[in-house]
């Protein structure tokens, strides 16, 4: 099986007003971080390589700089090997002044740029540390630096955002060199600044109809530009689909390095095993200094958990799912899914394609709920 590596970099210069990700470790610890990661690699070296994808996420991974990224990649090469042509992605924040030529020279071939919006007032309201001009300059810099593939993140579900404006941003990003866009609906998590503002009546999200109109307009515009939806939140030209994301969605093994990172071994236990490092840089570094794995945990999935995950991942993609094969793989009686699938086809949420049934655009928007319902319907049948 192809092995992927995720490297979590929990450092940022500032926290965005909607961000609930684990980050915010002291920047003074940044220089020592590649050595910590190399130490963790040595403890996890028994997993067979080589690596086919490497993804630096965060946080703001580009803060490691080209020397730090190169050091991590060199350690990964020594530990597992990196396959020829491997996809190596680094997330970058336009406000963090990333050294794009340096990152490209360090071996990064795919850049994921956190644009989020091309409206300065909205960016300021979101607490983003950049402005639209910074995003445009970074896109131009990425093209000039010779990145093979460029992705950009956008947010929708923003207050007062006209669908036409969102389409204009997406069209501009594609015209400036992005062959992949990830579009996420703004969610407000407890503990974030925007969630507090909402609770105080100082911030409001659009209603579901308005948010749906934004999402639909964006999807239609990107399809017209040749960027098809290969997952509910991800759009790309076929040759620019993120291979690291596809590894997650295909249930392939991956390693997670750094505090807060997760890994998955499909051969662990009967139905696969997940493991994780606890957040917190200090205990992470202290454990590695003792020559022990960082604090964390693991769990073997049950059959029902593994089935739910397979449905969850499958229904977020507009590709056919072979439900008969799922019944056989998970020991369900033949036809266990049939009554539920009949209902979903009748309601326009699934469509039959060669090789199985696939979610319609309406089904994609309800993928999480459909996965849970399908799982419960199938396992409850005698």
Secondary structure, DSSP 8 states (H G I E B T S, - for coil): --EEEEEEE---SS--TT--SS----GGGHHHHHHHHHHHHHHTTTS---EEEEEEEES-GGGGHHHHHHHHHHHHHHHT-EEEEEEEEEEE-GGG---HHHHHHTT--EEEEEEE-S-HHHHHHTT-S--HHHHHHHHHHHHHHT-SEEEEEEEES-TT--HHHHHHHHHHHHHTT-SEEEEEE----TTSHHHHHHHTTS-----HHHHHHHHHHHHHHHHHTT-EEEETTEEE-GGGS-HHHHHHHTT--EEEESTT-EEEETTSTTT-EEEEE-S-HHHHHHHHHTTS--SEEEEE--HHHHHHHHHHHHHTSSS-B-HHHHHHHTT--TTTTHHHHHHHHHTTSEEEETTEEEE-HHHHHTHHHHHHHHHHHHHT--
